[in-house]
Amino acid sequence: MLSVTGELNLAVAEAETRTYPGEQMDALAVLRLAEAYRDDAMHLLERRACKSRSPFRLVAIHAIELYLNAYLLALGHPHAAIRGLQHDLGKRLTLLQEAGVVLRLRTAEHLKALSSNREYLVSRYDCCETSSLSQLNRLQATMNEVRDRVTKKLATS
């Protein structure tokens, strides 16, 4: 079993020859994109006529991922390594914790649960399965706390 650092090194080696959209974006540009996704997630949450909350979940999880990516970029992690983490928020959390970033316990546990429960995939492909998914207010709270940490970090960088 590879460690997170080992997986990062492997991802960097595999991706060195490919180019990807967003490869040239710096941490602030990724933060701006995360903000746009967060704004849209909140708009989806406010739509009462929406029959499914899956669109909110998917967009909110993506916003969280982008916020974490912005923080990792600010810490100096290369794009290829971050891309190699796929949609695993738990691995992103591990890297941030190794760098000394502290999130509230409930938020850290929720980030791990989002990955272990595969909420990104469930939200993307199964709008009917909600019993194993996070409460909407927990997802919103996680998104907001991660946003606050990242914006504070990038404001001081």
C-alpha positions as CSV (number, residue, x, y, z in Angstrom):
1,M,0.0,0.0,0.0
2,L,1.4,3.4,-1.0
3,S,1.4,6.3,1.3
4,V,-0.3,9.5,0.2
5,T,3.2,11.0,-0.5
6,G,4.1,7.9,-2.6
7,E,0.8,8.2,-4.5
8,L,1.6,11.9,-5.2
9,N,5.0,11.0,-6.6
10,L,3.5,8.3,-8.8
11,A,0.8,10.7,-10.1
12,V,3.4,13.4,-10.9
13,A,5.5,10.9,-12.9
14,E,2.5,9.6,-14.8
15,A,1.2,13.1,-15.7
16,E,4.4,14.8,-16.6
17,T,3.8,14.4,-20.4
18,R,0.1,15.4,-20.5
19,T,-1.4,18.8,-20.3
20,Y,-4.7,19.4,-18.5
21,P,-7.2,22.3,-18.4
22,G,-6.4,24.6,-15.5
23,E,-2.8,23.5,-15.4
24,Q,-1.6,27.1,-15.4
25,M,-4.1,28.3,-12.8
26,D,-2.5,29.6,-9.6
27,A,-4.1,29.2,-6.1
28,L,-6.0,32.5,-6.4
29,A,-7.5,31.5,-9.7
30,V,-8.6,28.2,-8.3
31,L,-10.0,30.0,-5.2
32,R,-12.1,32.2,-7.5
33,L,-13.4,29.1,-9.3
34,A,-14.3,27.5,-6.0
35,E,-16.2,30.7,-5.0
36,A,-18.2,30.5,-8.2
37,Y,-19.1,26.8,-7.5
38,R,-20.0,27.7,-3.9
39,D,-22.3,30.5,-5.1
40,D,-24.0,28.2,-7.5
41,A,-24.3,25.5,-4.8
42,M,-26.1,27.9,-2.5
43,H,-28.4,29.0,-5.4
44,L,-29.3,25.3,-5.9
45,L,-30.0,24.8,-2.2
46,E,-32.3,27.8,-2.1
47,R,-34.4,26.5,-5.0
48,R,-37.4,24.9,-3.3
49,A,-38.9,23.5,-6.4
50,C,-35.9,21.3,-7.1
51,K,-37.0,17.6,-6.7
52,S,-33.5,16.3,-6.0
53,R,-30.7,17.7,-3.8
54,S,-28.1,15.9,-5.8
55,P,-27.2,18.9,-7.9
56,F,-26.5,20.9,-4.7
57,R,-24.5,18.0,-3.3
58,L,-22.4,17.6,-6.4
59,V,-21.6,21.3,-6.8
60,A,-20.9,21.8,-3.1
61,I,-18.5,18.8,-3.0
62,H,-16.8,20.2,-6.1
63,A,-16.5,23.6,-4.4
64,I,-14.9,21.9,-1.4
65,E,-12.5,20.1,-3.6
66,L,-11.5,23.3,-5.4
67,Y,-11.0,25.1,-2.1
68,L,-8.7,22.3,-0.9
69,N,-6.9,22.3,-4.2
70,A,-6.3,26.1,-3.9
71,Y,-4.8,25.5,-0.4
72,L,-2.6,22.7,-1.7
73,L,-1.4,24.9,-4.5
74,A,-0.6,27.7,-2.1
75,L,1.5,25.2,-0.1
76,G,3.5,24.4,-3.2
77,H,2.0,21.0,-4.3
78,P,2.1,20.6,-8.1
79,H,-1.0,20.4,-10.2
80,A,-0.2,16.9,-11.4
81,A,0.1,15.6,-7.8
82,I,-3.2,17.2,-6.8
83,R,-4.9,15.8,-9.9
84,G,-3.6,12.4,-8.9
85,L,-5.7,12.5,-5.8
86,Q,-8.8,12.3,-8.0
87,H,-11.9,13.2,-5.9
88,D,-10.5,11.9,-2.6
89,L,-11.1,14.7,-0.1
90,G,-9.6,12.5,2.7
91,K,-6.2,12.4,0.9
92,R,-6.3,16.2,0.5
93,L,-7.1,16.5,4.2
94,T,-4.1,14.3,5.1
95,L,-1.8,16.5,3.1
96,L,-3.2,19.6,4.7
97,Q,-2.9,18.1,8.2
98,E,0.7,17.1,7.4
99,A,1.3,20.8,6.7
100,G,-0.1,21.8,10.0
101,V,-3.6,22.9,8.9
102,V,-6.2,22.3,11.6
103,L,-9.9,22.0,10.9
104,R,-12.6,21.4,13.4
105,L,-12.9,17.7,14.2
106,R,-16.4,17.5,12.8
107,T,-15.3,19.0,9.5
108,A,-12.2,16.8,9.3
109,E,-14.4,13.7,10.0
110,H,-16.9,14.9,7.4
111,L,-14.2,15.3,4.7
112,K,-13.1,11.7,5.3
113,A,-16.7,10.5,5.3
114,L,-17.4,12.3,2.0
115,S,-14.6,10.2,0.4
116,S,-15.3,6.9,2.2
117,N,-19.0,7.1,1.4
118,R,-18.2,8.1,-2.2
119,E,-20.7,10.9,-2.0
120,Y,-19.3,12.6,-5.1
121,L,-20.1,9.5,-7.2
122,V,-23.5,8.9,-5.6
123,S,-24.5,12.5,-6.0
124,R,-23.4,12.4,-9.6
125,Y,-25.1,9.2,-10.7
126,D,-27.8,8.3,-8.2
127,C,-30.2,11.1,-7.4
128,C,-32.5,8.7,-5.4
129,E,-30.0,7.3,-2.9
130,T,-29.8,9.7,0.0
131,S,-29.9,7.5,3.1
132,S,-26.1,7.2,3.3
133,L,-25.4,10.8,2.4
134,S,-24.5,13.8,4.5
135,Q,-27.2,16.1,5.9
136,L,-27.4,19.2,3.8
137,N,-26.6,21.5,6.6
138,R,-23.5,19.4,7.5
139,L,-22.3,19.7,3.8
140,Q,-23.0,23.4,3.8
141,A,-21.1,23.8,7.1
142,T,-18.1,21.9,5.8
143,M,-18.0,23.9,2.6
144,N,-18.1,27.2,4.6
145,E,-15.4,26.2,7.1
146,V,-13.1,25.0,4.3
147,R,-13.8,28.2,2.5
148,D,-13.0,30.3,5.5
149,R,-9.7,28.5,6.1
150,V,-8.6,28.8,2.5
151,T,-9.5,32.4,2.1
152,K,-7.6,33.3,5.3
153,K,-4.6,31.4,4.1
154,L,-4.5,33.0,0.7
155,A,-5.1,36.5,2.1
156,T,-1.9,36.2,4.1
157,S,0.1,34.6,1.3
